[in-house]
Amino acid sequence: MPAAGRYNQVMSLVVVGSVAYDGVETPRGRVERMLGGAGTFISVSASYFTQVCLVGVVGEDFAEEDRAFLAGRGIDLEGLQTAPGKTFYWSCIYSEDMNERTTLRTELNVFANFRPELPARYRSCPYIVLGNIQPALQRRVRAQVPQARLVAGDTMNYWIETGRDELLAAIAEWDALLVNDGEARLLSGERNLRRAARRLEEAGPRIVVVKRGEFGAVLFAGDYVFAAPGYLLEEVWDPTGAGDCFLGGFAGYLAERGLDPRSPELDRKELARAVVYGSVLGSFCCERFGVDRFRTLTRAEIDERFLEFKRLTEF
């Protein structure tokens, strides 16, 4: 958990996204109702690096023990609204190799009417992460933080296919776009990942990170390219939220370092380190169901796995 002194630092990070309950079945078992949602996974991962302010909505059924878990990670919950009704619920089943999943149920509940409004003191936070929500809502949040040093965001196939123009207008205002390889190809119209990344950079973001699941991730920032392998886990329990944890680790590290991606003096190797920390957090996420691995995970373990990544890629 972040040291108490960190709460007085300016380099805090606002996360906007879903807070949900998930029902997940993998070859390792099934959990009917566990804490999840993009906003949750991003916030928990980023909390190992910096102060996090979470903006989302839950229903009256949201358990006090789950609220206590988030608060126990040092996450500021002033922006977490409670609305009449039930919390967003989603369930799925994974294939035997966990590379594919089938959604069984999606119940938006209170999330259907979510209109993110940042508390006044959040609006001066220099780092903003926009989780996978409607592009129009991502733009709404971006407008509330005009002086942000870094705006990083995520999206999904659904928004690319149904709200492409709105999505392009949203990402034009971002500094970093993090998507998986299928989304990068779909949004750019390019099959080759390097050309796809170039097209996405032309759309606005200075930084494009293409997540490739178990095969790692590739960062593109102008003429700088960095590729990291996936971490070789002996056992995978549940990959749900791994991509969101990557985003949280990536943005959390940049916030901890106080980095400005627009600065001409930026050491781009810091972006590479952010990718590796993102990969580290994503790998830990897969070791248990939902957020369970983060109930015991320490920063020392994260830093040790970061060094292990470094040893694995030295030659």
C-alpha positions as CSV (number, residue, x, y, z in Angstrom):
1,M,0.0,0.0,0.0
2,P,1.3,3.5,-0.8
3,A,3.1,5.3,2.0
4,A,1.0,7.9,3.8
5,G,3.3,10.7,2.7
6,R,2.4,10.1,-0.9
7,Y,-1.1,11.5,-0.3
8,N,0.4,15.0,-0.1
9,Q,2.1,14.7,-3.4
10,V,0.6,16.3,-6.5
11,M,1.2,13.3,-8.8
12,S,-2.2,11.7,-8.3
13,L,-4.2,9.8,-10.9
14,V,-7.9,9.8,-11.6
15,V,-9.5,6.6,-13.0
16,V,-12.9,6.6,-14.6
17,G,-14.5,3.3,-15.4
18,S,-16.8,0.5,-14.3
19,V,-17.0,-1.0,-10.9
20,A,-18.8,-4.3,-11.2
21,Y,-19.6,-7.8,-10.0
22,D,-18.3,-10.6,-12.3
23,G,-19.3,-14.2,-12.6
24,V,-16.4,-16.1,-14.2
25,E,-15.8,-19.7,-15.1
26,T,-12.3,-21.0,-16.2
27,P,-10.7,-24.4,-16.3
28,R,-9.6,-23.6,-12.7
29,G,-13.2,-23.3,-11.4
30,R,-16.1,-20.8,-11.2
31,V,-16.8,-17.8,-9.0
32,E,-20.4,-16.6,-9.1
33,R,-20.0,-13.0,-7.8
34,M,-16.7,-11.3,-7.3
35,L,-15.4,-7.7,-7.4
36,G,-14.5,-6.6,-10.9
37,G,-14.9,-3.9,-13.6
38,A,-12.3,-2.0,-15.5
39,G,-12.3,0.9,-13.1
40,T,-11.6,-1.5,-10.2
41,F,-8.7,-3.3,-11.9
42,I,-7.1,-0.1,-13.2
43,S,-7.3,1.6,-9.8
44,V,-6.0,-1.3,-7.7
45,S,-3.0,-1.8,-10.0
46,A,-2.2,1.9,-10.1
47,S,-2.5,2.2,-6.3
48,Y,0.9,0.4,-5.9
49,F,2.5,3.5,-7.5
50,T,0.6,6.6,-6.7
51,Q,-2.6,8.1,-5.1
52,V,-5.7,7.0,-7.0
53,C,-9.1,8.7,-7.2
54,L,-11.8,6.4,-8.6
55,V,-14.8,7.7,-10.5
56,G,-17.6,5.2,-11.0
57,V,-21.1,4.1,-9.9
58,V,-22.3,1.2,-7.9
59,G,-25.7,0.1,-6.7
60,E,-27.2,-0.3,-3.2
61,D,-26.1,-3.9,-3.2
62,F,-22.4,-3.0,-3.3
63,A,-20.8,-4.7,-0.3
64,E,-19.1,-2.8,2.4
65,E,-16.3,-5.3,2.4
66,D,-15.6,-4.5,-1.2
67,R,-15.6,-0.7,-0.5
68,A,-13.3,-1.4,2.4
69,F,-10.9,-3.3,0.2
70,L,-10.7,-0.4,-2.3
71,A,-10.2,2.1,0.5
72,G,-7.6,-0.2,2.1
73,R,-5.5,0.1,-1.0
74,G,-5.5,3.9,-0.4
75,I,-8.0,4.6,-3.3
76,D,-10.0,7.8,-2.8
77,L,-13.7,7.0,-3.2
78,E,-15.3,10.4,-3.1
79,G,-16.0,10.0,-6.9
80,L,-17.6,6.6,-6.5
81,Q,-21.4,7.2,-6.6
82,T,-24.0,5.0,-5.1
83,A,-27.3,4.9,-7.1
84,P,-30.6,3.2,-6.4
85,G,-30.6,-0.2,-8.0
86,K,-28.1,-3.0,-8.5
87,T,-24.4,-2.9,-9.4
88,F,-23.3,-3.7,-13.0
89,Y,-23.0,-7.5,-13.4
90,W,-21.2,-9.4,-16.1
91,S,-20.5,-13.1,-16.5
92,C,-18.5,-15.3,-18.9
93,I,-16.9,-18.7,-19.5
94,Y,-13.4,-19.2,-20.8
95,S,-12.2,-21.8,-23.3
96,E,-9.9,-24.6,-22.2
97,D,-6.7,-22.6,-23.2
98,M,-8.3,-19.3,-21.9
99,N,-7.6,-17.5,-25.2
100,E,-11.3,-17.1,-25.9
101,R,-14.3,-16.3,-23.7
102,T,-18.0,-16.3,-24.2
103,T,-20.1,-13.6,-22.4
104,L,-23.1,-15.2,-20.7
105,R,-24.8,-12.2,-19.1
106,T,-24.4,-8.4,-19.2
107,E,-26.6,-6.5,-16.8
108,L,-25.7,-2.8,-16.9
109,N,-28.1,-1.9,-14.0
110,V,-27.0,1.5,-12.5
111,F,-24.1,1.7,-15.0
112,A,-26.6,2.3,-17.8
113,N,-27.2,5.9,-16.5
114,F,-23.6,6.6,-15.4
115,R,-22.7,10.2,-16.2
116,P,-19.2,10.8,-14.7
117,E,-18.8,14.0,-12.8
118,L,-15.4,14.7,-11.2
119,P,-15.4,16.1,-7.7
120,A,-13.8,19.6,-7.7
121,R,-10.5,18.5,-6.1
122,Y,-10.0,15.7,-8.7
123,R,-10.0,18.2,-11.6
124,S,-6.5,19.4,-10.8
125,C,-5.0,15.8,-10.9
126,P,-2.3,15.7,-13.6
127,Y,-2.9,12.0,-14.6
128,I,-6.2,10.7,-16.0
129,V,-7.1,7.2,-17.1
130,L,-10.2,6.7,-19.1
131,G,-11.4,3.1,-18.9
132,N,-13.5,1.3,-21.4
133,I,-16.7,3.4,-21.4
134,Q,-18.8,5.1,-24.1
135,P,-16.6,7.5,-26.1
136,A,-18.9,10.4,-25.4
137,L,-18.4,9.9,-21.7
138,Q,-14.7,9.8,-22.1
139,R,-14.8,13.1,-23.9
140,R,-17.0,14.5,-21.1
141,V,-14.4,13.5,-18.5
142,R,-11.5,14.9,-20.7
143,A,-13.2,18.3,-20.8
144,Q,-13.3,18.4,-17.0
145,V,-9.4,18.1,-16.8
146,P,-8.1,20.5,-19.4
147,Q,-4.7,20.9,-17.7
148,A,-4.0,17.2,-17.4
149,R,-0.4,16.2,-18.0
150,L,-1.3,12.7,-19.3
151,V,-4.6,11.3,-20.6
152,A,-4.5,7.6,-21.3
153,G,-7.4,5.6,-22.5
154,D,-8.8,2.2,-23.6
155,T,-11.6,1.1,-25.8
156,M,-13.2,-2.1,-27.2
157,N,-14.5,-3.5,-30.5
158,Y,-18.1,-2.5,-29.7
159,W,-17.3,1.2,-29.6
160,I,-15.1,0.9,-32.7
161,E,-17.9,-0.7,-34.6
162,T,-20.8,1.4,-33.3
163,G,-19.3,4.7,-32.4
164,R,-16.2,5.1,-34.6
165,D,-16.5,8.8,-35.3
166,E,-17.2,9.7,-31.6
167,L,-14.3,7.4,-30.6
168,L,-11.9,9.1,-33.0
169,A,-12.9,12.5,-31.6
170,A,-12.2,11.2,-28.1
171,I,-8.8,9.7,-28.7
172,A,-7.7,12.8,-30.6
173,E,-7.5,14.4,-27.2
174,W,-5.5,11.7,-25.5
175,D,-1.7,11.3,-25.0
176,A,-1.8,7.5,-24.9
177,L,-4.0,4.8,-26.4
178,L,-3.8,1.2,-25.1
179,V,-5.6,-1.4,-27.2
180,N,-5.2,-5.1,-28.0
181,D,-3.9,-6.1,-31.4
182,G,-7.4,-6.9,-32.8
183,E,-8.7,-3.5,-31.8
184,A,-5.6,-1.8,-33.2
185,R,-6.2,-3.4,-36.6
186,L,-10.0,-2.8,-36.5
187,L,-9.7,0.9,-35.6
188,S,-6.8,1.7,-38.0
189,G,-7.9,-0.5,-40.9
190,E,-4.3,-1.9,-41.2
191,R,-3.3,-5.5,-40.7
192,N,0.3,-4.8,-40.1
193,L,0.8,-3.7,-36.5
194,R,3.5,-1.1,-37.2
195,R,1.4,0.6,-39.9
196,A,-1.7,0.3,-37.6
197,A,0.2,2.0,-34.8
198,R,1.3,4.8,-37.2
199,R,-2.3,5.4,-38.2
200,L,-3.4,5.5,-34.6
201,E,-0.7,8.0,-33.7
202,E,-1.9,10.2,-36.6
203,A,-5.3,10.2,-35.0
204,G,-3.9,12.0,-32.0
205,P,-2.1,10.0,-29.3
206,R,1.6,10.4,-29.0
207,I,1.9,6.9,-27.5
208,V,0.2,3.7,-28.7
209,V,0.6,0.5,-26.8
210,V,-0.7,-2.7,-28.4
211,K,-1.4,-5.4,-25.9
212,R,-0.9,-8.9,-27.2
213,G,-2.1,-11.1,-24.3
214,E,0.3,-13.9,-23.5
215,F,2.6,-12.7,-26.2
216,G,3.4,-9.4,-24.5
217,A,3.0,-5.8,-25.6
218,V,4.5,-3.3,-28.1
219,L,4.9,0.4,-27.5
220,F,5.1,2.9,-30.3
221,A,6.0,6.6,-29.7
222,G,7.1,8.3,-32.9
223,D,10.3,6.6,-34.1
224,Y,10.7,4.7,-30.8
225,V,9.5,1.1,-30.6
226,F,9.7,-1.2,-27.6
227,A,8.5,-4.7,-27.3
228,A,8.1,-6.7,-24.1
229,P,7.4,-10.5,-23.9
230,G,4.5,-11.9,-21.9
231,Y,5.5,-13.2,-18.5
232,L,5.6,-17.0,-18.4
233,L,3.2,-18.1,-15.7
234,E,3.1,-21.7,-14.5
235,E,-0.6,-21.5,-13.8
236,V,-3.3,-19.1,-15.0
237,W,-6.4,-19.0,-12.9
238,D,-8.4,-16.1,-14.5
239,P,-7.3,-13.6,-17.2
240,T,-10.2,-11.3,-16.5
241,G,-9.0,-7.8,-15.9
242,A,-5.4,-8.4,-17.0
243,G,-5.5,-5.8,-19.7
244,D,-7.0,-3.2,-17.3
245,C,-4.2,-4.1,-14.8
246,F,-1.7,-3.5,-17.5
247,L,-3.2,0.0,-18.0
248,G,-3.1,0.7,-14.3
249,G,0.5,-0.4,-13.9
250,F,1.5,1.6,-17.0
251,A,-0.2,4.9,-16.0
252,G,0.6,4.4,-12.3
253,Y,4.3,4.2,-13.0
254,L,4.3,7.3,-15.1
255,A,2.4,9.2,-12.4
256,E,4.8,7.9,-9.7
257,R,7.8,9.3,-11.8
258,G,6.0,12.6,-12.5
259,L,6.6,12.1,-16.2
260,D,5.3,14.4,-18.9
261,P,4.9,12.5,-22.3
262,R,4.7,15.8,-24.1
263,S,8.1,17.0,-22.9
264,P,11.0,16.9,-25.5
265,E,13.3,15.9,-22.6
266,L,11.3,12.7,-21.8
267,D,13.6,9.7,-21.6
268,R,11.6,7.3,-23.7
269,K,13.1,4.3,-21.8
270,E,10.8,5.4,-19.0
271,L,7.9,4.5,-21.3
272,A,9.5,1.1,-21.8
273,R,9.7,0.6,-18.0
274,A,6.0,1.6,-17.8
275,V,5.2,-1.1,-20.3
276,V,7.1,-3.7,-18.2
277,Y,5.4,-2.6,-15.0
278,G,2.0,-2.9,-16.9
279,S,3.0,-6.4,-17.9
280,V,4.0,-7.3,-14.4
281,L,0.6,-6.2,-12.9
282,G,-1.3,-8.0,-15.7
283,S,0.6,-11.2,-14.9
284,F,-0.2,-11.0,-11.2
285,C,-3.9,-10.5,-12.0
286,C,-4.0,-13.9,-13.7
287,E,-2.7,-15.8,-10.7
288,R,-6.1,-15.8,-8.9
289,F,-9.7,-15.0,-9.6
290,G,-10.7,-11.4,-9.9
291,V,-8.8,-9.1,-7.5
292,D,-7.9,-11.8,-5.0
293,R,-4.1,-11.8,-5.8
294,F,-4.0,-8.1,-4.9
295,R,-5.2,-8.8,-1.4
296,T,-1.7,-10.0,-0.5
297,L,0.5,-8.6,-3.3
298,T,3.3,-6.2,-2.2
299,R,5.3,-3.6,-4.0
300,A,8.4,-5.7,-3.3
301,E,6.9,-8.6,-5.2
302,I,6.1,-6.3,-8.1
303,D,9.6,-4.8,-8.2
304,E,11.1,-8.3,-8.1
305,R,9.1,-9.4,-11.1
306,F,10.1,-6.2,-12.9
307,L,13.8,-7.2,-12.4
308,E,12.9,-10.8,-13.5
309,F,11.5,-9.3,-16.8
310,K,14.8,-7.5,-17.2
311,R,16.8,-10.6,-16.7
312,L,14.6,-12.6,-19.1
313,T,15.3,-10.0,-21.9
314,E,19.0,-9.4,-21.5
315,F,21.3,-10.9,-24.1
